[in-house]
């Protein structure tokens, strides 16, 4: 059956490409996921029937262990933990690639130079992505501090470690018999992954997740060259290039550069004098918020990470249904970097069965804010801060934001007046047209719904 393997790989590669294509739209995303799953099943089948498998017992043991771990995670994991789960997937994939590279190097270090180059790239990227992804998962899970962890000459130390690791890798390519250097090379790569991520704040996690995805993909692509596996080359290249493109999109959405994201320690709490004085804000009760929403003809809801933390997506769906039955035009404004990973808000709202055509991207919705009666911001912070447009001294100046401050009335559900991931005050909260609704998002929306009598759908 080995002659079938190239054809199976071709079909699998086509399905991977179609999967990426279909996942560009929420309407076809389910089809894209299914295509990717079938493509992966075919890829595994093709590998198992090839001549490269010598020990079926270990293969099936690993298969059973992976199944026993993966299925419960898929069912137990809440949608709010998707970013952490994604980071864990990057860590596992990268570690697998690094371990395969390690095994291949020790099995036969006297390989052609091209193969050794691929092995060094594979293990370097694999190990640093493994620890980097674990650090990202720790920050996302709030096990590690979300603020940047910095120290003196940090970037210089990180760069030096990377150069030393790279130098050892190059040395191993030309002098593979010096095998004692490989554990040092691997250890420095692991350490660099930790030090690369800890100075990055929570505000940049969407970009970091996409970038780690690119690293894991490139590691898999290099593994394909090392193992002479064309499908691995294709899949890794797709993963690496799509992750890189997504990282670029994320940086553009924040008006930031890669170097600023990776080395800027963005997210330190600002202590500018301009923000030390007390500024007044207005707050409202659930009853007052319900009255304002009932009187509106158009409402735009802006979801943020606070919605995810409170798991308020289903209550937001109830509010959407209630307002829609009253004839209110309700839309959702989606910022590219809202939440903790690209598409985080889309996933949460899709879980609550919010209609796809109600989810409007930032560039398309911004022109509608000046005509909107009420904007309800649920847990979003930095992506709604008008300082990005008006304050040239602000760290987020120039970042594209949702123009919620141009609406007639703005209501913000937030636990407190504490700053968001960027560590700066949000000028939106102090505008005359803004009402602060303090409390847990799910609980507060529930209170609003209690003050709004249910309305039957029109016949």
C-alpha positions in Angstrom: 0.0 0.0 0.0 3.0 2.3 0.2 2.4 3.5 -3.4 -0.8 5.2 -2.1 1.0 7.4 0.4 2.0 10.2 -2.0 -1.6 10.5 -3.2 -3.0 10.4 0.3 -0.5 13.2 1.2 -1.6 15.3 -1.8 -5.3 15.0 -0.8 -4.4 15.9 2.8 -2.4 18.9 1.7 -5.3 20.2 -0.4 -7.7 19.7 2.5 -5.3 21.7 4.8 -5.3 24.6 2.2 -9.1 24.5 1.9 -9.4 24.4 5.7 -7.5 27.7 6.0 -9.6 29.2 3.1 -12.9 28.2 4.6 -12.0 29.4 8.1 -11.8 33.0 6.7 -15.5 33.3 7.1 -17.7 32.4 10.1 -20.3 31.0 7.7 -17.8 28.4 6.3 -15.7 28.0 9.4 -17.3 24.7 10.5 -16.6 23.2 7.1 -13.0 24.4 7.4 -12.6 22.7 10.7 -14.0 19.5 9.3 -11.7 19.6 6.3 -8.7 20.1 8.5 -9.7 17.1 10.7 -10.2 14.9 7.7 -6.8 16.1 6.2 -5.1 15.3 9.5 -6.7 11.8 9.7 -5.5 11.1 6.1 -2.0 12.4 7.0 -1.8 10.1 10.0 -3.1 7.1 7.9 -0.6 7.8 5.2 2.3 7.9 7.7 1.2 4.7 9.4 1.1 2.6 6.2 4.5 4.0 5.1 7.7 2.1 5.6 8.9 4.5 8.3 6.8 2.8 11.1 8.7 0.0 12.8 7.0 -0.3 16.2 3.2 -0.3 16.2 3.0 -1.0 19.9 4.5 2.4 20.8 2.4 4.2 18.2 -0.9 2.8 19.5 0.1 3.4 23.1 0.8 7.0 22.3 -2.5 7.2 20.4 -4.5 5.9 23.3 -2.8 8.2 25.8 -3.4 11.2 23.5 -7.0 10.3 23.1 -7.5 9.8 26.8 -6.1 13.3 27.4 -7.5 15.1 24.4 -11.2 14.2 24.6 -11.8 15.2 28.2 -10.0 18.5 27.6 -12.2 19.2 24.6 -15.4 18.6 26.6 -14.4 20.1 29.9 -12.6 23.2 28.7 -14.8 26.3 28.8 -14.8 28.6 25.7 -13.3 31.3 27.9 -10.1 29.2 28.2 -9.6 28.8 24.4 -6.5 31.1 24.4 -4.9 29.0 27.1 -5.8 25.9 25.3 -4.3 27.3 22.1 -1.0 28.2 23.9 -0.9 24.6 25.3 -1.4 23.2 21.8 1.5 25.3 20.5 3.7 24.0 23.4 2.8 20.4 22.7 3.4 20.6 19.0 6.7 22.5 19.4 7.9 20.0 22.0 7.1 17.1 19.7 9.0 18.7 16.8 12.0 19.4 19.1 12.1 15.9 20.6 11.9 14.4 17.1 14.8 16.6 16.0 16.8 15.6 19.1 16.2 11.9 18.4 17.2 12.3 14.8 20.4 14.1 15.7 21.5 11.5 18.2 20.5 8.6 15.9 22.9 9.8 13.2 24.8 13.1 13.6 26.9 12.5 10.5 24.1 13.5 8.1 24.4 15.8 5.1 24.8 19.5 6.1 21.4 20.4 4.7 19.7 17.9 7.0 21.7 19.1 10.0 20.7 22.7 9.2 17.0 21.6 9.2 17.5 19.7 12.5 19.1 22.7 14.2 16.3 25.1 13.1 13.7 22.5 14.1 15.1 22.0 17.6 15.9 25.7 18.2 12.4 26.9 17.3 10.7 23.9 18.9 12.3 24.3 22.3 12.0 28.1 22.5 8.3 27.8 21.4 7.6 25.1 24.0 8.7 27.2 27.0 7.5 30.4 25.4 4.0 28.9 24.9 4.0 27.7 28.5 4.8 31.2 29.7 2.0 32.6 27.5 -0.4 30.1 28.9 0.7 31.0 32.5 0.0 34.7 31.8 -3.3 33.9 30.1 -4.4 31.8 33.1 -3.1 34.5 35.4 -0.8 32.0 37.1 2.0 34.4 36.1 1.8 38.2 36.4 0.1 39.7 33.4 2.2 42.9 33.6 5.6 42.7 31.9 8.4 41.3 34.1 11.5 43.3 33.3 15.0 43.8 34.6 18.1 45.8 33.6 19.7 45.0 30.3 17.0 42.4 29.6 17.0 42.7 25.8 20.7 42.6 25.7 20.8 39.5 27.8 18.1 37.8 25.7 19.9 38.7 22.5 23.2 37.3 23.8 21.6 34.0 24.9 20.0 33.6 21.5 23.3 34.4 19.7 25.1 31.8 21.8 22.5 29.2 21.1 22.6 30.0 17.4 26.4 29.8 17.4 26.3 26.4 19.1 23.8 25.2 16.5 26.0 26.4 13.6 29.0 24.7 15.3 27.1 21.4 15.5 26.3 21.6 11.8 30.0 21.7 11.0 31.3 19.6 13.9 28.5 17.1 14.7 30.7 14.8 16.6 30.9 17.5 19.4 27.6 16.1 20.7 28.2 17.4 24.2 27.2 20.8 22.9 23.7 19.7 22.0 22.2 19.7 25.5 23.7 23.2 26.1 22.2 24.3 22.8 18.8 22.9 23.8 19.0 24.3 27.3 19.7 27.8 26.0 16.8 27.5 23.6 14.4 26.5 26.4 15.7 29.4 28.6 15.4 31.9 25.7 11.7 30.9 25.3 11.0 31.8 28.9 12.9 35.1 28.8 11.3 36.1 25.5 7.7 36.0 26.8 7.9 37.2 30.4 8.6 40.9 29.5 5.5 40.9 27.3 2.3 42.2 28.8 -1.3 40.9 28.6 -2.2 43.6 26.0 0.1 41.9 23.5 -1.1 38.3 24.0 -3.1 38.1 20.8 0.0 38.9 18.8 2.2 36.6 20.9 -0.2 33.7 20.4 -0.1 34.2 16.6 3.7 34.5 16.6 4.1 31.4 18.6 1.9 29.7 16.1 4.2 30.8 13.4 7.3 29.5 15.3 5.6 26.1 15.8 4.7 25.9 12.1 8.2 26.7 11.0 9.7 24.1 13.4 7.3 21.5 11.8 8.3 22.6 8.3 12.0 22.2 9.2 11.2 18.7 10.6 9.6 17.9 7.2 13.0 18.6 5.5 14.9 16.6 8.1 12.6 13.6 7.7 12.1 14.0 3.9 8.3 14.3 4.5 6.6 16.5 1.9 3.4 16.8 3.8 5.1 18.0 6.9 6.8 20.7 4.8 3.5 21.8 3.3 1.6 21.8 6.6 4.4 23.5 8.5 4.7 26.2 5.9 1.0 26.8 5.9 1.0 27.0 9.7 4.1 29.2 9.8 3.1 31.6 7.1 -0.5 32.0 8.3 0.7 32.7 11.9 3.2 35.3 10.6 0.5 37.0 8.5 -1.9 37.0 11.4 0.9 38.5 13.6 1.3 41.3 11.1 -2.4 41.9 11.1 -2.4 42.1 14.9 0.5 44.5 14.9 -1.3 46.7 12.4 -4.5 46.6 14.4 -2.5 48.0 17.4 -0.3 50.3 15.3 2.8 48.6 16.7 5.8 46.9 15.3 7.2 43.4 16.0 10.2 44.8 17.9 7.9 46.9 20.1 5.7 43.9 20.9 8.6 41.6 21.7 11.0 44.1 23.3 8.9 47.1 24.4 7.6 45.8 27.7 4.2 47.3 26.8 1.7 47.2 29.6 3.5 48.8 32.5 1.2 50.9 34.6 1.6 54.5 33.7 2.3 57.0 36.4 2.0 60.2 34.4 1.1 63.3 36.4 -1.8 64.0 34.1 -3.5 60.9 35.4 -2.8 61.3 39.1 -5.5 63.9 39.8 -9.0 62.7 40.7 -11.4 62.8 37.7 -15.2 62.4 38.1 -17.3 59.9 36.4 -21.0 59.1 36.4 -22.5 55.7 37.2 -25.9 54.1 36.7 -28.0 51.3 38.2 -29.4 48.3 36.3 -32.8 50.0 36.3 -31.5 53.1 34.7 -29.5 51.2 32.2 -32.6 49.1 31.2 -34.6 52.3 30.7 -32.0 53.8 28.4 -31.8 50.6 26.3 -35.6 50.3 26.1 -35.8 53.9 24.7 -33.1 53.3 22.1 -33.7 52.6 18.4 -30.1 51.4 17.8 -27.6 49.7 20.1 -24.1 48.6 19.5 -22.6 46.1 21.9 -18.8 46.1 22.3 -17.5 42.8 23.8 -14.1 42.5 25.5 -12.2 40.2 27.8 -14.4 41.1 30.8 -17.2 39.4 29.0 -15.1 36.3 28.6 -14.0 36.3 32.3 -17.7 36.7 33.5 -18.9 34.1 30.9 -21.6 36.5 30.0 -22.1 35.6 26.4 -25.4 33.8 26.9 -26.8 36.6 29.0 -25.7 39.0 26.2 -27.6 36.8 23.8 -30.7 37.1 26.0 -30.3 40.9 26.0 -29.9 40.8 22.2 -33.1 38.8 21.8 -35.0 41.1 24.1 -34.0 44.3 22.4 -34.5 42.8 18.9 -38.1 41.8 19.8 -38.6 45.5 20.7 -37.5 46.5 17.2 -34.1 47.8 18.3 -31.3 47.4 15.8 -28.6 45.6 17.7 -25.1 45.0 16.3 -21.8 43.9 17.8 -18.6 45.8 17.2 -15.5 43.5 17.0 -12.0 44.8 17.4 -9.2 42.6 16.0 -7.3 42.4 19.3 -10.3 42.3 21.7 -9.8 39.4 24.2 -6.7 37.3 24.5 -6.3 35.8 21.0 -7.4 36.6 17.4 -11.1 35.9 17.0 -11.7 35.4 20.7 -14.8 37.5 20.7 -16.2 35.8 17.6 -15.8 32.4 19.2 -17.5 33.4 22.4 -20.5 35.1 20.6 -20.7 32.2 18.2 -21.1 29.8 21.2 -24.1 31.9 22.2 -25.5 31.6 18.7 -25.3 35.3 18.0 -26.2 35.7 14.2 -23.0 36.1 12.1 -24.4 39.1 10.3 -24.7 41.0 13.5 -20.9 40.8 14.2 -19.3 43.8 12.4 -15.6 44.4 12.2 -14.0 47.6 13.4 -13.4 49.2 10.0 -17.1 48.7 9.0 -18.8 49.7 12.2 -16.8 52.8 13.1 -18.9 55.0 10.7 -22.1 54.0 12.5 -21.2 55.1 16.0 -22.1 58.8 15.5 -25.7 57.8 14.6 -26.0 55.2 17.3 -28.3 55.8 20.3 -26.5 53.6 22.9 -23.2 51.8 23.0 -22.9 49.1 25.6 -19.2 48.2 26.3 -18.9 44.9 28.1 -15.4 44.4 29.5 -13.5 46.1 26.7 -10.9 48.7 27.8 -7.9 49.7 25.7 -9.7 49.2 22.3 -12.2 51.9 23.2 -9.8 54.5 24.7 -10.1 57.8 22.8 -6.6 58.7 24.0 -5.4 56.6 21.0 -6.7 59.4 18.8 -6.2 62.5 20.9 -3.2 62.1 23.2 0.1 62.0 21.5 1.9 61.2 24.7 -0.2 58.0 25.3 1.5 54.6 24.8 -1.4 53.6 22.6 -1.5 56.7 20.4 -2.2 55.8 16.8 -3.7 52.5 17.6 -7.0 52.0 15.7 -9.9 51.9 18.1 -13.6 51.5 18.1 -15.0 55.1 18.0 -17.6 54.4 20.8 -17.1 57.9 22.3 -18.9 59.3 19.3 -22.2 57.7 20.2 -25.0 59.6 21.9 -24.8 57.5 25.1 -22.1 55.1 26.2 -22.6 52.6 29.0 -19.6 50.6 30.3 -19.9 47.4 32.3 -16.7 47.1 34.4 -15.8 45.8 37.8 -13.8 48.9 38.8 -12.0 51.9 37.4 -8.7 50.0 37.2 -6.8 50.3 33.9 -6.8 47.6 31.3 -3.9 45.5 29.9 -2.1 48.6 28.5 -1.9 49.9 32.1 -3.3 53.4 31.3 -6.5 55.2 32.2 -9.4 55.2 29.7 -10.5 58.7 29.0 -13.8 57.3 27.8 -14.9 56.7 31.4 -14.8 60.4 32.3 -16.9 61.8 29.4 -20.2 63.4 30.1 -22.0 61.0 27.8 -20.6 57.9 29.6 -22.3 55.9 32.4 -20.3 53.4 34.3 -22.1 50.2 35.3 -20.0 48.6 38.0 -20.1 44.9 38.6 -19.6 41.5 37.1 -20.8 41.5 33.5 -23.0 38.4 33.7 -24.6 39.6 37.0 -25.2 43.1 35.8 -26.7 42.1 32.4 -29.0 39.7 34.4 -30.1 42.6 36.5 -30.8 44.7 33.4 -32.9 41.8 31.9 -35.0 41.7 35.2 -35.9 45.3 34.7 -36.9 44.7 31.0 -40.2 42.8 30.7 -40.0 40.0 28.2 -41.4 40.8 24.8 -42.9 38.1 22.5 -41.5 37.8 19.0 -43.6 39.3 16.3 -45.8 36.8 14.5 
